[in-house]
Amino acid sequence: LPLRIAPVLTSAAQVVERTLYVHLHPGLNLGASVGQPRPVFIPPVVDVSSLITGLYSNAANVCAHLDVRVLLTNVCAQPNVAACPGTGLSGGAAANPFPSPQPLSHSPEVVLTDFALQDPGQSRLVTQCLQRYAGNCYVCKPGLASVLLHPQQEKEEPGDRGGRSEPMKTYSEVVVGGTFDRLHGAHKTLLNISCLLANKRFLIGVCDQDLLKKKVLKELIEPYALRVQHLREFLQDVKPSLQYDIVPLSDPFGPSVVEAQLECIVVSEETRKGGEAVNRKRIENGLPGLVLHEIQLLKDAHHTEIEEEKISSSSLRSRLLGTLLAQANETPHLPLVPYLIGLTGGSGSGKTSIARQLEALGAVRIDTDQLGHETYRPGEVVYNRVLEEFGPEFMNEDKTINRRALGLKVFGNKKRLKALTDIVWPEIALRLKQRIQQAREEGKQVCVVDAAVLLEAGWTDIVHEVWVVVVPEEEALSRVMARDGVSQEDAIRRLQSQWGTARQVEHANVVLCTLWEPEVTQRQVRKAWDLLQKRIQQRMERAKPHS
Ligand SMILES: CC(=O)SCCNC(=O)CCNC(=O)[C@H](O)C(C)(C)COP(=O)(O)OP(=O)(O)OC[C@H]1O[C@@H](n2cnc3c(N)ncnc32)[C@H](O)[C@@H]1OP(=O)(O)O
């Protein structure tokens, strides 16, 4: 079987667009002579566990775009009613794991098999037999199609046949913990093997709040409720007979160190130490230690130099940088050209360096800080109004406005900052519109509006897309202090006058991060630019009058 995984997945990926459910039935005979095959129970042997790992690790390499889910309703420790509640078993060899078809979160539209036909004339009978078989196990879409795959068989190496059919020890209650952001093959392996090990209850602790603070690109972590929804949907498909309890974790231990009836914790090489710490705490709490069941870490064949070698959510998050995370809003009030990108991000996020890179790629860069500074020139409306509002002490000897002193006054003081921005923003907006008009007249295709507080100002409707640049707060603080020579307190006050990155990201169409080497940022910008060109192209196509 292991040799067939990659070829079967490769050929299935040519038919399937989104979800590929895997139902195991070793030796399934669809040959017409033996009559209609029935689903059978498979004992949870070591081989099944290796097969699950093999499936997810191959899927990550050969069909990474598919949501693969290995179904375990028919993989059960003891085929009796007590061990497999809800199966309607009466015991004995004829026990059916599917007394009624199991509903899945995505009803199958097509059933695939790698059953090898002995005779091409059998094909119709075999596909009919397969459809009936699938319909007995799962609730399928009406008109379920069936397809016979013809996977390219891989060469068998000597010694490949050595399977491990010894039974796995199973447990009444199993626990795991994790962030479970954007469920990937490694999460699914952990979850599937835990389902294999658990007979009654599966407790899942999901990191929340404080436990997320140190994570790479934490702003891109899916909200807790969404992660739980995805987990529940996956688990409900995989083994509906188990009781699932999903709880938020605000410390690394959660209920694992207080619930007496837990028997086993599933860990990876990386989290084994965490599992051992759980056991030390349990013993301190007068509870028996848990069996540590260790699973293999899945390798990520596509990892880049800033990513981990294992399949990880942080790598998946870093691959989202520069891509379109949320469709742009409809903007019929804006002219088609130039396409307007509102580039924003906290102080010290590196947005100006990104704006310059976009300029080098062909965009017109409009620096709104600069436009703001122009409005302070003596004789301008803003100049007079600012001095009226804040007093003559904010004037330098040469009669110019002392912006630095003004900054120290307003950052950290909401009321005073609002008084200032109420004066300056309308004037900046006016100048911005003039610049955009000028770019339009010059036939420019893309303008990048570099605006530190674009979202706070509610300027999202003057651009087509919002791009947000993020860095961790400590990094932003040290950059601001070093670059602008301000104290830590002043830097904090300035950052606190702006939205936090998580809130900014909620409004972002594209997110970029300047935390790593300059080449890494350049690659992100290039990717974002290339994808933007495609979107602009498609938009132009859509806007063409139909002939
Ligand atoms: C909607 C927009 O984004 S318009 C562009 C931002 N400008 C404004 O909001 C106008 C109000 N601000 C100002 O006039 C000036 O920033 C002053 C007078 C307060 C300070 O002037 P200066 O000392 O010359 O500082 P400068 O204008 O370079 O801004 C320094 C930092 O303050 C931040 N900043 C500017 N305005 C604001 C604001 N309204 N709220 C919070 N932070 C702000 C900027 O992010 C900038 O950091 P960055 O370059 O790392 O992004």
The ligand as an ORCA input file, in Angstrom:
! r2SCAN-3c Opt
* xyz 0 1
  C      -4.165     59.679      6.653
  C      -2.674     59.729      6.664
  O      -2.044     58.755      6.885
  S      -1.885     61.227      6.364
  C      -0.208     61.000      6.770
  C       0.050     61.106      8.248
  N      -0.034     62.458      8.660
  C      -0.953     62.887      9.523
  O      -1.796     62.161     10.034
  C      -0.935     64.344      9.870
  C      -0.673     64.560     11.342
  N       0.716     64.338     11.646
  C       1.621     65.328     11.469
  O       1.300     66.391     11.019
  C       3.064     65.069     11.818
  O       3.269     63.681     11.873
  C       3.483     65.686     13.186
  C       3.427     67.177     13.091
  C       2.559     65.205     14.304
  C       4.905     65.243     13.527
  O       5.735     65.632     12.450
  P       7.233     65.033     12.313
  O       7.910     65.097     13.610
  O       7.845     65.659     11.141
  O       6.982     63.500     12.044
  P       6.473     62.743     10.730
  O       5.395     63.524     10.042
  O       7.649     62.370      9.913
  O       5.778     61.483     11.358
  C       6.516     60.658     12.250
  C       5.764     59.381     12.487
  O       4.510     59.684     13.098
  C       3.499     58.897     12.554
  N       2.277     59.705     12.400
  C       2.089     60.751     11.599
  N       0.842     61.206     11.750
  C       0.244     60.430     12.649
  C      -1.055     60.398     13.205
  N      -1.990     61.278     12.825
  N      -1.335     59.437     14.115
  C      -0.415     58.549     14.476
  N       0.822     58.515     13.979
  C       1.143     59.450     13.074
  C       3.968     58.449     11.198
  O       3.668     57.087     11.130
  C       5.465     58.654     11.189
  O       6.141     57.431     11.333
  P       6.597     56.557     10.049
  O       7.297     57.484      9.135
  O       7.433     55.489     10.641
  O       5.311     56.039      9.481
*
